[in-house]
Structures are given as C-alpha cells and as structure tokens.
C-alpha cells in the first residue's frame, strides 16, 4: 500500500490527497453561538498553521453563527477552510453546506431507515456539488449502528464496509470531492480498519483521500504517544492525506504534534535516533534528541508500528536529550527511558501499567469543564491498573465512542453528567460538581 495514489479533494484553497502534502487540522472547542470566542480560537489556529479548522454545527439554529464566523474570518484575510461538524441532522448539513468549505458527517446517523439515510445523503451531495463543498464521511468505532454490526460485527472490517457503502453512493453520483475517516480510541482497531479500507478502495479502483486520527486519545504525554503510534503506523504505509491529533487540551496544542507527523512523513524532518540493535524480539535504541518533546515523538514513531505489528516485543531506550537550558540529560538515569517505554507499550496495547483513559477533546457541544474533570478522574483512579475509563464531552458521541470502556463519565448538558458501567447508564442527571466522587465511589464499590 506504500505510496498509493489517491483521488484529490478540494476544500477552499486546500488540496487533500492526490500527492499533495499532508494537511494538518484541529477543531474548536468553543460554543459555536459564542461567535467572539470561536473567532479568537480560529485566529490562534490560523497563526499556529492549521490547514483546516473544524467547528461543530449542532442544529439549524447554529447555521447563521457558522456563516458569520466564516464571513468575518474572510474579511480579516484568514482564508483557512472551515469544516462544519454535523451529528445526526441531514437538515443541518444541507443548510450549512453553502457557507463552509467542507462538511463532516456520518451519513448512517441521518436516519434509522438506511434507505431514508441514503436519500438524505444524496440531497447533501447535490448541494455540495452546487457550492463546491467537500464532504468528509467520518465513521467511528462506537457508532456503526445496528444494521452494520448485525452484518459484520463491531469490528475493523465492519468500519471499512460501512465506509465503502457511502463511498459507493458517491461513486454512483459521480461525486469525488470526498475524504473518508475511520476513527477509534483503540490503536489496533484504528490501524486495522484503515488498512482494510485502503485495500477495499484499491480493489474498487477509487482510492479516496483519507483523514487519519486516533479519537479520544487523552492529553499530555499519553495522548501524544497514542496519537503518534496510530497515525505514524498508517503514514508509514502511505495511508493518510490529512491528520488530526485529538487532545483533551487547548486545541492549538494539537498542531505542533500534527505538524511533526506531517513533516516527518513528507520527508522534511528525521528521527534523532543514532543507533539501533535488534535481537530476540527486543530493540535497543540510542538517541541524541534536541528536546524532550522531540525524543517522545521520535521514539513513538520509531517503534509504535513495530510493536503494533508484533515485529518486536520489547524496547529499551538510551542516550540523551537537551533540557530547556540546553543541558544534556541522560535518558536512563533520569528515569525517562523506563517511563517512555511503559507509555509506548500501553499505547500500542502490548502491556498495561496504568488505567487506559479514553477522553474526547471537547467541542461546542461540551457543556462542562471537560479538561478539569479528566484531570480529576485521572488523579483519583491512577491506581486502577488495566481499567478502561472514559471521560466524554457529550451524549452525542459519548456512549458509542466509549464502547470499550469499563466505566464512563458523559456530559448531558445543563451541568449534569451520566455515569456508565460498560454500555449501561447506572446514574443519570448527576450534578457535575459531584460526578467525579460518584464515579469513584461506584468503581471502588464494584471492585470489593
């Protein structure tokens, strides 16, 4: 699949696929109706080099706000294409398509009746063709729907099959201004799904541009390492034309990591690894890195794919990096080496040394302090090794995207939270000021 040729999509002045450089993007976490806050965030994203900016458009009532944001950015000379993020509502997608450069949808959510969903998708395609608007067909592991899972199970193959159904409709409509994505918080599922999709598109003879990302990756070092493991595994195979690193942080923080990945796999930067030995399934790598961040990213990309694909079973890291003062820090004696190995093995799902956290980055649908709640949950549950814990911004994505979680914390809106055990809501309408305590109480009681 290396260096596979793709069709080319066009969102405003940005080309995606077809041999174009990898496009980096991020998404606003402001409320769309708060036009000033959203504009301020868009300006910072533009300054940080985002190639696309995604903004949630929850309902038809939000379309005028989207148009105002778009028009004011253009009046300021900011020409970054705007992507409207749609959930469920074909009506909203059709209404906003004339005023943005790209629309992100999951057409299967347009209606429970598949035939009706297809009709509404065809209506959207007609509007997008008329206005030159690109479409991203975005499917996530936890939101495939009963029809597909009954046919293929809740598997990577099911994700690829679901995407191909919608791509076939695009082919039938002779509409190719399309990007496709298959996201999961599980790096193995995510990589396998994209590989299967790439195979199916190649066999079909229409290889659409691909948006790659690990959804709900979390934050800090863990979120960066997990994202690099999944995204770099695919970019090394030539799969991926635009990328987003989803972090539960200020969305501008996603862009340096995405830029690193794009530059590395566009051949503009290289790893700081200076030596490598392989023996008996173990890799020993030596680095001379200019910073801790560069070391973390290099190490994740150098060995994430090898661990995912079980080319190696263990890895050891040696050498040094430069601290903020330019002084050399020994990787081994500082303890950083052991920590990075633990994090990388967890991100590649080879060995778990702490809880596995699933946390969305937040968007305009998030109605509580997601970043603060996530930090509280991590601090209170750090001892629960091997537990999978989800912290989700809203009820739209939450229950589906945390399908693999043992426990979940999901915002309802209005200052309330639902707490899930597996796929079942065990508490609803919990005030967000009490929700972390209630979650921990339930987890501890269940573990007795």
C-alpha positions in Angstrom: 0.0 0.0 0.0 3.1 2.2 0.1 2.9 5.5 -1.9 -0.6 4.6 -3.1 -2.2 7.2 -5.4 -5.4 8.8 -4.2 -8.1 10.9 -5.7 -7.9 14.6 -4.8 -10.4 16.5 -2.7 -10.6 20.3 -2.6 -11.7 22.3 0.4 -11.5 26.0 -0.4 -7.9 26.7 -1.3 -6.6 23.4 0.2 -5.9 20.2 -1.8 -6.2 16.9 0.1 -4.7 13.7 -1.4 -3.6 13.1 -4.9 0.1 13.6 -4.0 -0.5 16.9 -2.1 1.4 17.5 1.2 -0.3 16.1 4.3 -2.8 18.7 5.6 -2.9 19.3 9.4 -6.1 20.3 11.2 -7.8 20.9 14.5 -11.2 21.7 15.9 -12.7 24.5 18.0 -13.9 23.6 21.5 -15.9 26.8 21.9 -19.7 27.1 21.7 -20.5 28.0 18.1 -23.1 30.6 19.1 -20.3 32.3 21.1 -19.0 33.9 17.9 -16.3 36.1 19.5 -14.7 33.1 21.4 -14.8 30.9 18.3 -13.3 33.7 16.2 -10.5 34.2 18.8 -9.7 30.5 18.7 -9.8 30.3 14.9 -7.3 33.2 14.8 -4.9 31.3 17.0 -5.3 28.2 15.0 -4.5 30.1 11.8 -1.4 31.6 13.4 -0.3 28.1 14.5 -0.6 26.8 10.9 -3.8 24.8 10.9 -4.6 23.8 7.3 -8.3 23.2 8.1 -10.4 24.4 11.1 -13.5 22.3 12.2 -16.4 23.9 14.1 -19.4 22.0 15.4 -22.8 22.9 14.0 -25.2 21.1 16.2 -28.5 22.3 14.8 -30.1 24.5 12.0 -30.2 27.4 14.5 -26.3 27.4 14.5 -26.0 27.9 10.8 -26.2 31.7 11.0 -23.4 31.7 13.5 -21.3 29.5 11.2 -21.9 31.9 8.3 -20.9 34.9 10.5 -17.7 33.2 11.7 -16.8 32.3 8.2 -17.5 35.7 6.7 -15.7 37.6 9.5 -12.6 35.4 9.1 -12.5 36.1 5.4 -12.9 39.8 6.0 -9.8 39.6 8.2 -7.8 37.9 5.4 -7.9 34.5 7.1 -8.7 32.0 4.3 -8.3 28.7 6.2 -11.1 26.4 5.1 -13.9 25.9 7.6 -15.3 22.4 8.2 -18.8 22.1 9.7 -19.0 19.2 12.1 -22.5 17.6 11.9 -24.1 14.9 14.0 -27.4 13.2 13.1 -29.1 16.1 11.2 -29.1 16.0 7.4 -31.2 19.2 7.6 -28.3 21.0 9.3 -25.7 19.6 6.9 -27.7 20.7 3.9 -28.3 24.2 5.4 -24.7 24.9 6.3 -23.0 23.4 3.2 -23.2 26.6 1.1 -21.4 28.6 3.8 -18.4 26.4 4.5 -15.7 24.6 2.5 -16.2 21.2 3.9 -18.9 19.2 5.9 -18.1 16.3 8.2 -20.9 13.8 8.5 -21.7 10.2 9.4 -24.5 9.6 6.9 -25.6 6.5 8.7 -26.8 8.8 11.5 -29.1 10.7 9.2 -32.0 8.2 9.8 -32.6 4.8 11.3 -34.0 3.6 8.0 -31.0 3.1 5.7 -32.9 3.9 2.6 -34.0 7.2 4.0 -30.5 8.0 5.2 -29.3 7.3 1.6 -31.9 9.7 0.2 -30.8 12.5 2.5 -27.1 11.9 1.8 -27.9 12.2 -1.9 -29.6 15.5 -1.2 -26.5 16.7 0.6 -24.2 15.6 -2.2 -26.4 17.7 -4.6 -26.0 20.8 -2.5 -22.2 20.2 -2.0 -21.7 19.8 -5.8 -23.5 23.0 -6.4 -21.4 25.0 -4.0 -18.1 23.3 -4.4 -18.2 22.0 -0.8 -16.2 18.9 0.2 -17.6 16.1 2.3 -15.8 14.1 4.9 -17.5 10.7 5.6 -16.5 10.2 9.2 -17.3 6.8 10.9 -16.2 6.0 14.4 -15.8 2.5 16.0 -18.5 3.1 18.6 -21.2 4.5 16.3 -21.6 2.0 13.4 -25.3 1.3 14.1 -27.2 -2.0 14.3 -27.5 -2.7 10.6 -23.8 -2.9 10.0 -22.9 -4.6 13.3 -25.5 -7.2 12.7 -23.9 -7.9 9.3 -20.2 -7.7 10.2 -20.0 -7.4 14.0 -18.4 -4.4 15.8 -15.0 -4.9 14.0 -12.5 -3.0 12.0 -13.8 -4.8 8.9 -17.3 -3.5 9.7 -16.0 0.0 9.8 -14.4 -0.4 6.4 -17.6 -2.0 5.0 -19.7 0.8 6.3 -17.5 3.5 4.8 -17.4 1.7 1.4 -21.2 1.7 1.3 -21.2 5.5 1.4 -18.3 5.8 -1.0 -20.2 3.6 -3.5 -23.0 6.1 -3.3 -20.6 8.9 -4.0 -19.2 7.0 -7.0 -22.7 6.4 -8.2 -23.4 10.1 -8.0 -20.1 10.9 -9.8 -19.1 13.0 -6.8 -15.5 12.7 -5.8 -14.8 15.7 -3.6 -14.8 13.4 -0.6 -12.5 12.5 2.3 -13.1 9.4 4.5 -12.1 8.6 8.1 -12.5 5.6 10.4 -11.5 6.5 14.0 -11.2 4.6 17.2 -9.5 5.2 20.6 -8.0 1.7 20.3 -4.9 1.9 18.2 -5.1 -1.7 17.0 -8.7 -1.3 15.8 -8.0 2.1 14.2 -5.0 0.8 12.2 -6.7 -2.4 11.1 -9.8 -0.5 10.0 -7.8 1.9 7.8 -5.7 -0.9 6.3 -8.9 -2.8 5.4 -10.5 0.4 3.9 -7.3 1.1 1.9 -7.4 -2.5 0.5 -11.1 -2.2 -0.4 -10.7 1.2 -2.1 -7.8 -0.1 -4.1 -9.7 -3.2 -5.2 -12.6 -1.0 -6.2 -10.4 1.3 -8.2 -11.4 4.5 -6.5 -8.9 5.5 -3.7 -10.4 8.5 -1.8 -8.3 10.8 0.4 -8.1 9.6 4.0 -8.3 11.6 7.2 -6.3 9.8 9.9 -6.5 10.2 13.7 -6.8 8.3 17.0 -10.0 9.6 18.5 -10.3 10.4 22.3 -6.6 10.0 22.8 -6.5 11.9 26.1 -3.9 14.5 27.0 -0.3 15.1 28.0 2.4 12.6 27.0 -0.1 9.7 26.8 -2.3 11.5 24.3 0.7 12.4 22.1 2.3 9.0 22.2 -1.0 7.2 21.5 -1.7 9.5 18.6 1.8 9.0 17.1 1.5 5.2 17.4 -1.7 5.1 15.4 -1.1 7.9 12.9 2.5 7.1 12.2 1.7 3.4 11.6 -0.5 4.4 8.7 1.6 7.2 7.3 4.5 4.8 7.0 2.3 2.7 4.7 1.2 5.7 2.6 -2.2 5.8 4.2 -3.2 9.3 5.3 -3.7 12.7 3.5 -4.9 14.9 6.3 -4.4 14.3 10.1 -5.8 15.5 13.4 -4.2 14.8 16.8 -7.1 14.8 19.2 -6.0 16.0 22.6 -8.1 16.9 25.7 -6.3 20.3 25.9 -6.4 23.7 24.2 -6.9 22.6 20.5 -4.0 24.7 19.4 -1.7 22.3 21.3 -2.6 19.6 18.8 -1.0 21.4 15.9 2.7 21.0 16.7 2.3 17.3 17.1 0.4 17.1 13.8 3.0 19.3 12.1 5.7 17.0 13.3 3.9 13.9 11.9 3.2 15.7 8.6 6.8 16.9 8.2 8.3 13.5 9.2 6.3 11.6 6.6 6.6 14.3 4.0 10.4 13.8 4.4 11.1 17.2 5.9 12.5 16.0 9.3 14.1 12.9 10.6 14.4 10.9 13.8 17.1 11.7 16.4 17.8 8.0 16.9 21.6 7.4 16.4 21.9 3.7 16.9 19.6 0.6 16.8 20.2 -3.1 17.7 17.6 -5.8 17.3 17.9 -9.2 19.0 15.3 -11.8 20.1 12.3 -9.6 19.7 13.9 -6.7 21.6 15.0 -3.4 20.2 17.6 -1.2 21.9 17.7 2.4 20.6 20.1 5.2 21.3 19.0 8.9 20.9 20.6 12.3 20.8 17.5 14.5 20.8 17.3 18.3 20.8 14.4 18.3 23.3 12.3 16.0 25.5 9.3 16.6 23.1 11.3 15.6 20.0 12.5 12.5 21.8 9.0 11.5 22.8 7.7 11.9 19.3 10.6 10.2 17.6 10.5 7.2 19.9 6.8 6.8 19.5 7.0 6.8 15.7 10.2 4.7 15.5 8.7 1.8 17.5 4.9 2.2 17.7 4.2 0.4 14.4 6.8 -2.3 15.2 5.0 -3.0 18.5 1.5 -2.9 17.0 2.5 -5.3 14.2 4.4 -7.5 16.7 7.7 -7.2 14.9 9.2 -6.7 18.4 8.0 -7.4 21.9 10.3 -5.2 24.0 12.2 -2.0 23.5 14.9 -0.2 25.5 15.9 3.4 25.1 19.3 5.0 25.8 21.2 8.2 25.1 20.3 11.8 25.9 18.2 14.8 25.2 18.6 18.6 25.8 16.6 20.3 28.5 15.2 23.8 28.4 18.6 25.2 29.3 20.4 23.2 26.6 22.0 20.9 29.1 22.3 17.2 28.2 20.1 14.9 30.2 20.8 11.1 30.4 17.6 9.2 29.4 18.3 6.2 31.6 19.5 7.8 34.8 16.7 10.4 34.7 14.1 7.6 34.6 12.6 9.0 31.4 13.5 5.9 29.4 11.6 3.5 31.6 8.6 5.9 31.6 8.5 6.3 27.8 8.8 2.5 27.3 5.8 2.0 29.7 3.8 4.6 27.9 4.6 3.3 24.4 3.8 -0.3 25.3 0.5 0.8 26.7 -0.3 3.0 23.6 0.4 0.0 21.3 -1.7 -2.2 23.6 1.1 -4.6 24.4 1.3 -4.1 28.1 -0.8 -2.0 30.5 1.0 -0.4 33.5 -1.9 2.0 34.4 -5.5 2.6 33.6 -6.4 3.2 29.9 -8.1 6.5 29.5 -10.5 7.4 26.7 -11.1 11.2 26.6 -12.6 13.3 23.8 -11.0 16.7 23.0 -14.3 18.6 23.6 -16.1 20.8 21.2 -19.1 23.2 21.1 -21.4 20.5 22.4 -19.4 20.1 25.6 -21.3 21.8 28.5 -18.9 21.3 31.4 -15.2 21.6 32.3 -14.0 18.6 30.4 -10.3 19.1 30.9 -10.7 19.7 34.6 -12.9 16.7 35.1 -10.5 14.5 33.1 -7.6 15.6 35.4 -9.7 14.8 38.5 -10.6 11.4 37.2 -7.0 10.5 36.3 -5.8 11.6 39.7 -8.5 9.6 41.6 -8.1 6.4 39.5 -4.4 6.2 38.8 -4.1 3.0 40.9 -6.6 1.0 38.9 -4.1 -0.7 36.5 -5.7 -2.2 33.4 -9.1 -0.5 33.9 -10.5 1.4 30.9 -12.1 4.7 31.9 -13.8 7.1 29.6 -14.5 10.9 30.1 -16.7 12.2 27.3 -17.9 15.7 26.5 -21.4 15.0 25.4 -24.2 12.4 24.9 -23.8 12.6 21.1 -20.5 10.7 20.9 -20.1 9.5 24.5 -21.9 6.2 24.8 -20.8 5.0 21.4 -17.2 6.1 21.5 -16.5 4.6 24.9 -17.7 1.2 23.8 -14.6 -0.4 25.1 -14.7 1.3 28.5 -15.3 -0.4 31.8 -16.6 2.9 33.2 -17.7 6.2 31.6 -18.3 9.8 32.6 -20.5 11.5 30.0 -21.7 15.1 29.9 -25.5 15.6 29.5 -25.6 19.4 29.4 -27.1 21.7 31.9 -24.4 20.9 34.5 -25.4 17.2 34.6 -23.4 14.0 34.0 -24.4 10.4 33.3 -22.2 7.6 34.7 -21.9 4.4 32.8 -20.8 0.9 33.7 -19.9 -0.7 30.4 -22.6 0.3 28.0 -25.3 0.8 30.7 -26.0 4.2 32.3 -26.1 3.4 36.1 -26.6 7.0 37.2 -28.1 9.9 35.3 -28.5 13.7 35.9 -25.6 13.8 38.5 -24.5 17.4 39.1 -21.1 17.8 37.6 -19.7 19.1 41.0 -20.4 15.6 42.4 -19.9 13.4 39.4 -16.3 12.5 39.9 -16.9 11.5 43.5 -19.9 9.4 42.5 -17.9 7.7 39.7 -15.0 6.8 42.0 -17.4 5.5 44.7 -19.1 3.2 42.2 -15.8 1.9 40.9 -14.4 1.2 44.4 -17.6 -0.5 45.5 -17.6 -2.7 42.4 -14.0 -3.7 43.0 -14.7 -5.0 46.5 
